[in-house]
Amino acid sequence: MNIAGIYSFHNGQNVVQAKYPSLLKEVTAAIESIDVAMCRTKIGREKARKGKELYSPVGINHCFKDRLYKNGWESIRVRCEYPENYYVPGYSAKPIDGAFREMDFLKEKLGVEVQFGKYSFMVYNVAAKMTIFRNLGYIDTGIEIVPVKSLAAKRSTGVSYFEQFVWDLDKRGVADIDVPVMILGIDI
């Protein structure tokens, strides 16, 4: 795989390059070392791709885990304890057990998310999850790895891609609470 596009959200590219140059090299090396042909294991079920061999998001994520865990990266899972004081009087809430938020990869204070799924997860990662993990003290900067359109077209239908994501973030703008994030669009 290779990096086909870079988008700097809230000055993310400059922050990552200045604070985490060695970690950026590890992430870049992981991307470049993945032979995505090995991940072409999913058989399409949607009408437009029925019976075609597609790239498996689970397989691609496994490749990232294999490479980054070897370099000391780890995932972090935070248990969610939801408040009950916002229910209206008389409502009897059932306890919610097992809820958590997880960041794919963390090393030092750099968080990395690999997202090959639906559009909403890309936006959530950058606009909510990274802010939450920063507020909890785990990260101060992030990298989001997403497919470019040409790679997304070789996957299941309905998945998002770098170009769409960048357009939306550009139009959204940056808020005071946002975390600097370097977004990498990858292709084969």
Rosetta constraint file for C-alpha pairs under 8 A:
AtomPair CA 1 CA 31 HARMONIC 5.66 0.50
AtomPair CA 1 CA 32 HARMONIC 5.01 0.50
AtomPair CA 1 CA 33 HARMONIC 6.91 0.50
AtomPair CA 1 CA 34 HARMONIC 5.65 0.50
AtomPair CA 1 CA 35 HARMONIC 6.45 0.50
AtomPair CA 1 CA 36 HARMONIC 6.45 0.50
AtomPair CA 1 CA 186 HARMONIC 6.69 0.50
AtomPair CA 1 CA 187 HARMONIC 5.68 0.50
AtomPair CA 1 CA 188 HARMONIC 4.44 0.50
AtomPair CA 2 CA 31 HARMONIC 6.22 0.50
AtomPair CA 2 CA 32 HARMONIC 5.34 0.50
AtomPair CA 2 CA 186 HARMONIC 5.56 0.50
AtomPair CA 2 CA 187 HARMONIC 5.55 0.50
AtomPair CA 2 CA 188 HARMONIC 6.01 0.50
AtomPair CA 3 CA 28 HARMONIC 7.87 0.50
AtomPair CA 3 CA 31 HARMONIC 7.52 0.50
AtomPair CA 3 CA 32 HARMONIC 7.90 0.50
AtomPair CA 3 CA 184 HARMONIC 6.43 0.50
AtomPair CA 3 CA 185 HARMONIC 5.90 0.50
AtomPair CA 3 CA 186 HARMONIC 4.52 0.50
AtomPair CA 3 CA 187 HARMONIC 6.44 0.50
AtomPair CA 4 CA 148 HARMONIC 7.27 0.50
AtomPair CA 4 CA 184 HARMONIC 7.56 0.50
AtomPair CA 4 CA 185 HARMONIC 5.51 0.50
AtomPair CA 4 CA 186 HARMONIC 5.18 0.50
AtomPair CA 4 CA 187 HARMONIC 6.04 0.50
AtomPair CA 5 CA 148 HARMONIC 7.64 0.50
AtomPair CA 5 CA 162 HARMONIC 7.76 0.50
AtomPair CA 5 CA 184 HARMONIC 5.80 0.50
AtomPair CA 5 CA 185 HARMONIC 4.61 0.50
AtomPair CA 5 CA 186 HARMONIC 6.78 0.50
AtomPair CA 6 CA 13 HARMONIC 7.96 0.50
AtomPair CA 6 CA 182 HARMONIC 7.02 0.50
AtomPair CA 6 CA 183 HARMONIC 5.67 0.50
AtomPair CA 6 CA 184 HARMONIC 4.83 0.50
AtomPair CA 6 CA 185 HARMONIC 6.15 0.50
AtomPair CA 7 CA 13 HARMONIC 7.33 0.50
AtomPair CA 7 CA 166 HARMONIC 6.89 0.50
AtomPair CA 7 CA 182 HARMONIC 6.04 0.50
AtomPair CA 7 CA 183 HARMONIC 5.01 0.50
AtomPair CA 7 CA 184 HARMONIC 6.64 0.50
AtomPair CA 8 CA 12 HARMONIC 4.85 0.50
AtomPair CA 8 CA 13 HARMONIC 4.88 0.50
AtomPair CA 8 CA 14 HARMONIC 7.69 0.50
AtomPair CA 8 CA 180 HARMONIC 7.80 0.50
AtomPair CA 8 CA 181 HARMONIC 6.39 0.50
AtomPair CA 8 CA 182 HARMONIC 4.94 0.50
AtomPair CA 8 CA 183 HARMONIC 6.29 0.50
AtomPair CA 9 CA 13 HARMONIC 7.49 0.50
AtomPair CA 9 CA 169 HARMONIC 7.64 0.50
AtomPair CA 9 CA 174 HARMONIC 7.65 0.50
AtomPair CA 9 CA 180 HARMONIC 5.91 0.50
AtomPair CA 9 CA 181 HARMONIC 5.16 0.50
AtomPair CA 9 CA 182 HARMONIC 6.11 0.50
AtomPair CA 9 CA 183 HARMONIC 7.22 0.50
AtomPair CA 10 CA 174 HARMONIC 6.22 0.50
AtomPair CA 10 CA 178 HARMONIC 7.12 0.50
AtomPair CA 10 CA 179 HARMONIC 6.83 0.50
AtomPair CA 10 CA 180 HARMONIC 4.71 0.50
AtomPair CA 10 CA 181 HARMONIC 6.54 0.50
AtomPair CA 11 CA 15 HARMONIC 6.32 0.50
AtomPair CA 11 CA 180 HARMONIC 5.66 0.50
AtomPair CA 11 CA 181 HARMONIC 7.19 0.50
AtomPair CA 11 CA 182 HARMONIC 7.79 0.50
AtomPair CA 12 CA 16 HARMONIC 5.98 0.50
AtomPair CA 12 CA 141 HARMONIC 7.12 0.50
AtomPair CA 12 CA 142 HARMONIC 7.31 0.50
AtomPair CA 12 CA 143 HARMONIC 7.93 0.50
AtomPair CA 12 CA 179 HARMONIC 7.82 0.50
AtomPair CA 12 CA 180 HARMONIC 4.04 0.50
AtomPair CA 12 CA 181 HARMONIC 4.10 0.50
AtomPair CA 12 CA 182 HARMONIC 4.50 0.50
AtomPair CA 12 CA 183 HARMONIC 7.95 0.50
AtomPair CA 13 CA 17 HARMONIC 6.09 0.50
AtomPair CA 13 CA 180 HARMONIC 7.80 0.50
AtomPair CA 13 CA 181 HARMONIC 6.88 0.50
AtomPair CA 13 CA 182 HARMONIC 4.79 0.50
AtomPair CA 13 CA 183 HARMONIC 7.95 0.50
AtomPair CA 14 CA 18 HARMONIC 5.98 0.50
AtomPair CA 15 CA 19 HARMONIC 5.86 0.50
AtomPair CA 15 CA 20 HARMONIC 7.75 0.50
AtomPair CA 15 CA 141 HARMONIC 7.40 0.50
AtomPair CA 15 CA 180 HARMONIC 6.93 0.50
AtomPair CA 16 CA 20 HARMONIC 5.13 0.50
AtomPair CA 16 CA 21 HARMONIC 6.64 0.50
AtomPair CA 16 CA 24 HARMONIC 7.03 0.50
AtomPair CA 16 CA 141 HARMONIC 6.95 0.50
AtomPair CA 16 CA 142 HARMONIC 7.69 0.50
AtomPair CA 16 CA 181 HARMONIC 7.88 0.50
AtomPair CA 16 CA 182 HARMONIC 7.01 0.50
AtomPair CA 17 CA 21 HARMONIC 4.88 0.50
AtomPair CA 17 CA 24 HARMONIC 7.03 0.50
AtomPair CA 20 CA 24 HARMONIC 6.09 0.50
AtomPair CA 20 CA 110 HARMONIC 7.61 0.50
AtomPair CA 21 CA 25 HARMONIC 6.31 0.50
AtomPair CA 22 CA 26 HARMONIC 6.44 0.50
AtomPair CA 23 CA 27 HARMONIC 6.29 0.50
AtomPair CA 23 CA 107 HARMONIC 7.92 0.50
AtomPair CA 24 CA 28 HARMONIC 6.02 0.50
AtomPair CA 25 CA 29 HARMONIC 5.93 0.50
AtomPair CA 26 CA 30 HARMONIC 6.13 0.50
AtomPair CA 26 CA 68 HARMONIC 7.50 0.50
AtomPair CA 26 CA 71 HARMONIC 7.66 0.50
AtomPair CA 27 CA 31 HARMONIC 6.32 0.50
AtomPair CA 27 CA 68 HARMONIC 7.32 0.50
AtomPair CA 28 CA 32 HARMONIC 6.21 0.50
AtomPair CA 29 CA 33 HARMONIC 6.01 0.50
AtomPair CA 30 CA 34 HARMONIC 6.55 0.50
AtomPair CA 30 CA 64 HARMONIC 6.59 0.50
AtomPair CA 30 CA 67 HARMONIC 5.67 0.50
AtomPair CA 30 CA 68 HARMONIC 6.67 0.50
AtomPair CA 31 CA 64 HARMONIC 7.48 0.50
AtomPair CA 34 CA 63 HARMONIC 6.57 0.50
AtomPair CA 34 CA 64 HARMONIC 7.72 0.50
AtomPair CA 35 CA 39 HARMONIC 7.71 0.50
AtomPair CA 36 CA 40 HARMONIC 6.98 0.50
AtomPair CA 36 CA 55 HARMONIC 7.59 0.50
AtomPair CA 36 CA 60 HARMONIC 7.00 0.50
AtomPair CA 36 CA 188 HARMONIC 6.90 0.50
AtomPair CA 37 CA 55 HARMONIC 7.86 0.50
AtomPair CA 39 CA 55 HARMONIC 5.40 0.50
AtomPair CA 39 CA 56 HARMONIC 5.57 0.50
AtomPair CA 39 CA 57 HARMONIC 7.98 0.50
AtomPair CA 39 CA 59 HARMONIC 5.23 0.50
AtomPair CA 39 CA 60 HARMONIC 6.06 0.50
AtomPair CA 40 CA 53 HARMONIC 6.07 0.50
AtomPair CA 40 CA 54 HARMONIC 5.19 0.50
AtomPair CA 40 CA 55 HARMONIC 4.15 0.50
AtomPair CA 40 CA 56 HARMONIC 5.99 0.50
AtomPair CA 41 CA 53 HARMONIC 6.25 0.50
AtomPair CA 41 CA 54 HARMONIC 6.29 0.50
AtomPair CA 41 CA 55 HARMONIC 6.15 0.50
AtomPair CA 41 CA 56 HARMONIC 5.91 0.50
AtomPair CA 41 CA 59 HARMONIC 7.91 0.50
AtomPair CA 42 CA 53 HARMONIC 5.66 0.50
AtomPair CA 42 CA 54 HARMONIC 4.98 0.50
AtomPair CA 42 CA 55 HARMONIC 5.97 0.50
AtomPair CA 42 CA 56 HARMONIC 5.23 0.50
AtomPair CA 43 CA 50 HARMONIC 7.32 0.50
AtomPair CA 43 CA 51 HARMONIC 5.53 0.50
AtomPair CA 43 CA 52 HARMONIC 5.51 0.50
AtomPair CA 43 CA 53 HARMONIC 4.79 0.50
AtomPair CA 43 CA 54 HARMONIC 5.92 0.50
AtomPair CA 44 CA 49 HARMONIC 5.08 0.50
AtomPair CA 44 CA 50 HARMONIC 4.63 0.50
AtomPair CA 44 CA 51 HARMONIC 5.11 0.50
AtomPair CA 44 CA 52 HARMONIC 5.21 0.50
AtomPair CA 44 CA 53 HARMONIC 6.37 0.50
AtomPair CA 44 CA 54 HARMONIC 6.38 0.50
AtomPair CA 44 CA 156 HARMONIC 6.56 0.50
AtomPair CA 45 CA 49 HARMONIC 6.43 0.50
AtomPair CA 45 CA 50 HARMONIC 4.56 0.50
AtomPair CA 45 CA 51 HARMONIC 6.44 0.50
AtomPair CA 46 CA 50 HARMONIC 5.23 0.50
AtomPair CA 46 CA 156 HARMONIC 7.37 0.50
AtomPair CA 46 CA 157 HARMONIC 7.15 0.50
AtomPair CA 48 CA 157 HARMONIC 7.79 0.50
AtomPair CA 49 CA 156 HARMONIC 7.31 0.50
AtomPair CA 49 CA 157 HARMONIC 7.84 0.50
AtomPair CA 54 CA 154 HARMONIC 5.79 0.50
AtomPair CA 54 CA 155 HARMONIC 5.09 0.50
AtomPair CA 54 CA 156 HARMONIC 6.98 0.50
AtomPair CA 55 CA 59 HARMONIC 7.75 0.50
AtomPair CA 55 CA 60 HARMONIC 7.75 0.50
AtomPair CA 55 CA 154 HARMONIC 6.49 0.50
AtomPair CA 55 CA 155 HARMONIC 5.39 0.50
AtomPair CA 56 CA 60 HARMONIC 6.28 0.50
AtomPair CA 56 CA 155 HARMONIC 7.29 0.50
AtomPair CA 57 CA 61 HARMONIC 6.09 0.50
AtomPair CA 57 CA 116 HARMONIC 5.78 0.50
AtomPair CA 57 CA 117 HARMONIC 7.37 0.50
AtomPair CA 58 CA 62 HARMONIC 6.13 0.50
AtomPair CA 59 CA 63 HARMONIC 6.35 0.50
AtomPair CA 60 CA 64 HARMONIC 6.51 0.50
AtomPair CA 61 CA 65 HARMONIC 6.26 0.50
AtomPair CA 61 CA 114 HARMONIC 6.91 0.50
AtomPair CA 62 CA 66 HARMONIC 6.11 0.50
AtomPair CA 63 CA 67 HARMONIC 6.35 0.50
AtomPair CA 64 CA 68 HARMONIC 5.94 0.50
AtomPair CA 65 CA 69 HARMONIC 5.56 0.50
AtomPair CA 66 CA 70 HARMONIC 6.53 0.50
AtomPair CA 67 CA 71 HARMONIC 7.05 0.50
AtomPair CA 68 CA 72 HARMONIC 6.76 0.50
AtomPair CA 68 CA 73 HARMONIC 5.45 0.50
AtomPair CA 68 CA 74 HARMONIC 7.85 0.50
AtomPair CA 68 CA 105 HARMONIC 7.79 0.50
AtomPair CA 69 CA 73 HARMONIC 4.79 0.50
AtomPair CA 69 CA 74 HARMONIC 6.01 0.50
AtomPair CA 72 CA 107 HARMONIC 7.20 0.50
AtomPair CA 73 CA 105 HARMONIC 5.80 0.50
AtomPair CA 73 CA 106 HARMONIC 5.53 0.50
AtomPair CA 73 CA 107 HARMONIC 5.18 0.50
AtomPair CA 74 CA 104 HARMONIC 7.47 0.50
AtomPair CA 74 CA 105 HARMONIC 5.14 0.50
AtomPair CA 74 CA 106 HARMONIC 5.35 0.50
AtomPair CA 74 CA 107 HARMONIC 6.80 0.50
AtomPair CA 75 CA 102 HARMONIC 7.00 0.50
AtomPair CA 75 CA 103 HARMONIC 5.67 0.50
AtomPair CA 75 CA 104 HARMONIC 4.91 0.50
AtomPair CA 75 CA 105 HARMONIC 4.55 0.50
AtomPair CA 75 CA 106 HARMONIC 5.85 0.50
AtomPair CA 76 CA 102 HARMONIC 5.55 0.50
AtomPair CA 76 CA 103 HARMONIC 5.40 0.50
AtomPair CA 76 CA 104 HARMONIC 7.03 0.50
AtomPair CA 76 CA 105 HARMONIC 7.11 0.50
AtomPair CA 76 CA 106 HARMONIC 6.90 0.50
AtomPair CA 77 CA 100 HARMONIC 6.45 0.50
AtomPair CA 77 CA 101 HARMONIC 5.71 0.50
AtomPair CA 77 CA 102 HARMONIC 4.26 0.50
AtomPair CA 77 CA 103 HARMONIC 6.60 0.50
AtomPair CA 78 CA 100 HARMONIC 5.37 0.50
AtomPair CA 78 CA 101 HARMONIC 5.28 0.50
AtomPair CA 78 CA 102 HARMONIC 6.22 0.50
AtomPair CA 79 CA 98 HARMONIC 7.27 0.50
AtomPair CA 79 CA 99 HARMONIC 6.06 0.50
AtomPair CA 79 CA 100 HARMONIC 4.30 0.50
AtomPair CA 79 CA 101 HARMONIC 6.59 0.50
AtomPair CA 80 CA 98 HARMONIC 7.84 0.50
AtomPair CA 80 CA 99 HARMONIC 5.33 0.50
AtomPair CA 80 CA 100 HARMONIC 4.91 0.50
AtomPair CA 80 CA 101 HARMONIC 6.98 0.50
AtomPair CA 81 CA 99 HARMONIC 7.60 0.50
AtomPair CA 82 CA 96 HARMONIC 7.75 0.50
AtomPair CA 84 CA 93 HARMONIC 7.69 0.50
AtomPair CA 87 CA 91 HARMONIC 6.37 0.50
AtomPair CA 87 CA 93 HARMONIC 7.83 0.50
AtomPair CA 101 CA 129 HARMONIC 7.91 0.50
AtomPair CA 103 CA 111 HARMONIC 6.94 0.50
AtomPair CA 103 CA 112 HARMONIC 7.10 0.50
AtomPair CA 103 CA 113 HARMONIC 6.46 0.50
AtomPair CA 103 CA 129 HARMONIC 7.98 0.50
AtomPair CA 104 CA 111 HARMONIC 7.67 0.50
AtomPair CA 104 CA 112 HARMONIC 6.13 0.50
AtomPair CA 104 CA 113 HARMONIC 5.21 0.50
AtomPair CA 104 CA 114 HARMONIC 6.90 0.50
AtomPair CA 105 CA 111 HARMONIC 5.77 0.50
AtomPair CA 105 CA 112 HARMONIC 4.94 0.50
AtomPair CA 105 CA 113 HARMONIC 6.50 0.50
AtomPair CA 106 CA 110 HARMONIC 5.75 0.50
AtomPair CA 106 CA 111 HARMONIC 4.60 0.50
AtomPair CA 106 CA 112 HARMONIC 6.25 0.50
AtomPair CA 106 CA 139 HARMONIC 7.70 0.50
AtomPair CA 107 CA 111 HARMONIC 6.79 0.50
AtomPair CA 108 CA 139 HARMONIC 7.67 0.50
AtomPair CA 109 CA 138 HARMONIC 6.00 0.50
AtomPair CA 109 CA 139 HARMONIC 4.12 0.50
AtomPair CA 109 CA 140 HARMONIC 5.55 0.50
AtomPair CA 109 CA 141 HARMONIC 6.74 0.50
AtomPair CA 110 CA 139 HARMONIC 5.35 0.50
AtomPair CA 110 CA 140 HARMONIC 6.36 0.50
AtomPair CA 110 CA 141 HARMONIC 5.19 0.50
AtomPair CA 110 CA 142 HARMONIC 5.51 0.50
AtomPair CA 110 CA 143 HARMONIC 7.58 0.50
AtomPair CA 111 CA 130 HARMONIC 7.55 0.50
AtomPair CA 111 CA 139 HARMONIC 5.80 0.50
AtomPair CA 111 CA 140 HARMONIC 7.83 0.50
AtomPair CA 111 CA 141 HARMONIC 6.38 0.50
AtomPair CA 111 CA 142 HARMONIC 4.68 0.50
AtomPair CA 111 CA 143 HARMONIC 6.34 0.50
AtomPair CA 112 CA 142 HARMONIC 5.66 0.50
AtomPair CA 112 CA 143 HARMONIC 4.74 0.50
AtomPair CA 112 CA 144 HARMONIC 5.83 0.50
AtomPair CA 112 CA 145 HARMONIC 7.58 0.50
AtomPair CA 113 CA 125 HARMONIC 7.25 0.50
AtomPair CA 113 CA 142 HARMONIC 7.84 0.50
AtomPair CA 113 CA 143 HARMONIC 6.42 0.50
AtomPair CA 113 CA 144 HARMONIC 4.92 0.50
AtomPair CA 113 CA 145 HARMONIC 6.20 0.50
AtomPair CA 114 CA 144 HARMONIC 6.01 0.50
AtomPair CA 114 CA 145 HARMONIC 4.73 0.50
AtomPair CA 114 CA 146 HARMONIC 6.31 0.50
AtomPair CA 115 CA 121 HARMONIC 7.24 0.50
AtomPair CA 115 CA 122 HARMONIC 6.33 0.50
AtomPair CA 115 CA 144 HARMONIC 7.27 0.50
AtomPair CA 115 CA 145 HARMONIC 6.13 0.50
AtomPair CA 115 CA 146 HARMONIC 5.32 0.50
AtomPair CA 115 CA 147 HARMONIC 7.92 0.50
AtomPair CA 116 CA 146 HARMONIC 5.95 0.50
AtomPair CA 116 CA 147 HARMONIC 6.52 0.50
AtomPair CA 116 CA 152 HARMONIC 7.99 0.50
AtomPair CA 116 CA 159 HARMONIC 7.08 0.50
AtomPair CA 116 CA 160 HARMONIC 7.38 0.50
AtomPair CA 116 CA 161 HARMONIC 7.97 0.50
AtomPair CA 117 CA 121 HARMONIC 6.83 0.50
AtomPair CA 117 CA 122 HARMONIC 7.83 0.50
AtomPair CA 117 CA 159 HARMONIC 5.44 0.50
AtomPair CA 117 CA 160 HARMONIC 6.67 0.50
AtomPair CA 118 CA 122 HARMONIC 7.21 0.50
AtomPair CA 118 CA 158 HARMONIC 6.68 0.50
AtomPair CA 118 CA 159 HARMONIC 4.71 0.50
AtomPair CA 118 CA 160 HARMONIC 5.51 0.50
AtomPair CA 119 CA 123 HARMONIC 6.69 0.50
AtomPair CA 119 CA 159 HARMONIC 6.29 0.50
AtomPair CA 119 CA 160 HARMONIC 4.61 0.50
AtomPair CA 119 CA 161 HARMONIC 7.48 0.50
AtomPair CA 119 CA 165 HARMONIC 7.48 0.50
AtomPair CA 120 CA 124 HARMONIC 6.03 0.50
AtomPair CA 121 CA 125 HARMONIC 5.98 0.50
AtomPair CA 122 CA 126 HARMONIC 6.59 0.50
AtomPair CA 122 CA 144 HARMONIC 7.99 0.50
AtomPair CA 122 CA 146 HARMONIC 7.97 0.50
AtomPair CA 122 CA 160 HARMONIC 7.99 0.50
AtomPair CA 122 CA 165 HARMONIC 7.29 0.50
AtomPair CA 123 CA 127 HARMONIC 5.72 0.50
AtomPair CA 123 CA 128 HARMONIC 7.72 0.50
AtomPair CA 123 CA 165 HARMONIC 7.43 0.50
AtomPair CA 124 CA 128 HARMONIC 5.13 0.50
AtomPair CA 124 CA 129 HARMONIC 6.08 0.50
AtomPair CA 125 CA 129 HARMONIC 4.74 0.50
AtomPair CA 125 CA 130 HARMONIC 5.94 0.50
AtomPair CA 125 CA 144 HARMONIC 7.84 0.50
AtomPair CA 126 CA 130 HARMONIC 5.58 0.50
AtomPair CA 126 CA 131 HARMONIC 7.48 0.50
AtomPair CA 126 CA 144 HARMONIC 7.53 0.50
AtomPair CA 126 CA 178 HARMONIC 7.90 0.50
AtomPair CA 126 CA 179 HARMONIC 7.59 0.50
AtomPair CA 126 CA 181 HARMONIC 7.17 0.50
AtomPair CA 127 CA 131 HARMONIC 6.78 0.50
AtomPair CA 127 CA 178 HARMONIC 6.60 0.50
AtomPair CA 128 CA 132 HARMONIC 6.15 0.50
AtomPair CA 129 CA 133 HARMONIC 6.21 0.50
AtomPair CA 130 CA 134 HARMONIC 6.04 0.50
AtomPair CA 130 CA 139 HARMONIC 7.56 0.50
AtomPair CA 130 CA 141 HARMONIC 7.96 0.50
AtomPair CA 130 CA 142 HARMONIC 6.94 0.50
AtomPair CA 130 CA 179 HARMONIC 6.51 0.50
AtomPair CA 131 CA 135 HARMONIC 6.06 0.50
AtomPair CA 131 CA 177 HARMONIC 6.87 0.50
AtomPair CA 131 CA 178 HARMONIC 6.12 0.50
AtomPair CA 131 CA 179 HARMONIC 5.89 0.50
AtomPair CA 132 CA 136 HARMONIC 6.20 0.50
AtomPair CA 133 CA 137 HARMONIC 6.34 0.50
AtomPair CA 133 CA 138 HARMONIC 5.45 0.50
AtomPair CA 133 CA 139 HARMONIC 5.96 0.50
AtomPair CA 134 CA 138 HARMONIC 5.60 0.50
AtomPair CA 134 CA 139 HARMONIC 4.68 0.50
AtomPair CA 134 CA 140 HARMONIC 5.41 0.50
AtomPair CA 134 CA 141 HARMONIC 7.84 0.50
AtomPair CA 134 CA 179 HARMONIC 7.46 0.50
AtomPair CA 140 CA 179 HARMONIC 6.74 0.50
AtomPair CA 140 CA 180 HARMONIC 7.65 0.50
AtomPair CA 141 CA 179 HARMONIC 5.90 0.50
AtomPair CA 141 CA 180 HARMONIC 5.24 0.50
AtomPair CA 141 CA 181 HARMONIC 5.96 0.50
AtomPair CA 142 CA 179 HARMONIC 7.07 0.50
AtomPair CA 142 CA 180 HARMONIC 6.30 0.50
AtomPair CA 142 CA 181 HARMONIC 4.48 0.50
AtomPair CA 142 CA 182 HARMONIC 6.33 0.50
AtomPair CA 143 CA 181 HARMONIC 5.28 0.50
AtomPair CA 143 CA 182 HARMONIC 4.73 0.50
AtomPair CA 143 CA 183 HARMONIC 5.66 0.50
AtomPair CA 143 CA 184 HARMONIC 7.26 0.50
AtomPair CA 144 CA 181 HARMONIC 6.92 0.50
AtomPair CA 144 CA 182 HARMONIC 6.35 0.50
AtomPair CA 144 CA 183 HARMONIC 4.72 0.50
AtomPair CA 144 CA 184 HARMONIC 6.15 0.50
AtomPair CA 145 CA 183 HARMONIC 5.99 0.50
AtomPair CA 145 CA 184 HARMONIC 4.87 0.50
AtomPair CA 145 CA 185 HARMONIC 6.16 0.50
AtomPair CA 145 CA 186 HARMONIC 7.09 0.50
AtomPair CA 146 CA 161 HARMONIC 6.34 0.50
AtomPair CA 146 CA 162 HARMONIC 5.90 0.50
AtomPair CA 146 CA 183 HARMONIC 7.46 0.50
AtomPair CA 146 CA 184 HARMONIC 6.24 0.50
AtomPair CA 146 CA 185 HARMONIC 5.10 0.50
AtomPair CA 146 CA 186 HARMONIC 6.17 0.50
AtomPair CA 147 CA 151 HARMONIC 5.71 0.50
AtomPair CA 147 CA 152 HARMONIC 5.81 0.50
AtomPair CA 147 CA 160 HARMONIC 7.83 0.50
AtomPair CA 147 CA 161 HARMONIC 5.24 0.50
AtomPair CA 147 CA 162 HARMONIC 5.82 0.50
AtomPair CA 147 CA 185 HARMONIC 5.22 0.50
AtomPair CA 147 CA 186 HARMONIC 4.85 0.50
AtomPair CA 147 CA 187 HARMONIC 6.15 0.50
AtomPair CA 148 CA 152 HARMONIC 6.21 0.50
AtomPair CA 148 CA 161 HARMONIC 5.03 0.50
AtomPair CA 148 CA 162 HARMONIC 4.71 0.50
AtomPair CA 148 CA 163 HARMONIC 6.47 0.50
AtomPair CA 148 CA 185 HARMONIC 5.16 0.50
AtomPair CA 148 CA 186 HARMONIC 5.66 0.50
AtomPair CA 148 CA 187 HARMONIC 6.04 0.50
AtomPair CA 149 CA 153 HARMONIC 6.08 0.50
AtomPair CA 149 CA 160 HARMONIC 7.84 0.50
AtomPair CA 149 CA 161 HARMONIC 5.24 0.50
AtomPair CA 149 CA 162 HARMONIC 6.63 0.50
AtomPair CA 149 CA 163 HARMONIC 6.74 0.50
AtomPair CA 150 CA 154 HARMONIC 7.02 0.50
AtomPair CA 150 CA 187 HARMONIC 7.13 0.50
AtomPair CA 151 CA 155 HARMONIC 7.09 0.50
AtomPair CA 151 CA 186 HARMONIC 7.69 0.50
AtomPair CA 151 CA 187 HARMONIC 5.50 0.50
AtomPair CA 151 CA 188 HARMONIC 6.97 0.50
AtomPair CA 152 CA 156 HARMONIC 7.71 0.50
AtomPair CA 152 CA 159 HARMONIC 6.56 0.50
AtomPair CA 152 CA 160 HARMONIC 6.90 0.50
AtomPair CA 152 CA 161 HARMONIC 6.10 0.50
AtomPair CA 153 CA 157 HARMONIC 7.54 0.50
AtomPair CA 155 CA 159 HARMONIC 7.64 0.50
AtomPair CA 160 CA 164 HARMONIC 6.92 0.50
AtomPair CA 160 CA 165 HARMONIC 7.34 0.50
AtomPair CA 161 CA 165 HARMONIC 6.21 0.50
AtomPair CA 161 CA 185 HARMONIC 7.85 0.50
AtomPair CA 162 CA 166 HARMONIC 6.01 0.50
AtomPair CA 162 CA 184 HARMONIC 7.78 0.50
AtomPair CA 162 CA 185 HARMONIC 5.33 0.50
AtomPair CA 163 CA 167 HARMONIC 6.25 0.50
AtomPair CA 164 CA 168 HARMONIC 6.31 0.50
AtomPair CA 165 CA 169 HARMONIC 6.22 0.50
AtomPair CA 166 CA 170 HARMONIC 5.97 0.50
AtomPair CA 167 CA 171 HARMONIC 6.24 0.50
AtomPair CA 168 CA 172 HARMONIC 5.97 0.50
AtomPair CA 169 CA 173 HARMONIC 6.04 0.50
AtomPair CA 169 CA 174 HARMONIC 7.97 0.50
AtomPair CA 174 CA 178 HARMONIC 6.52 0.50
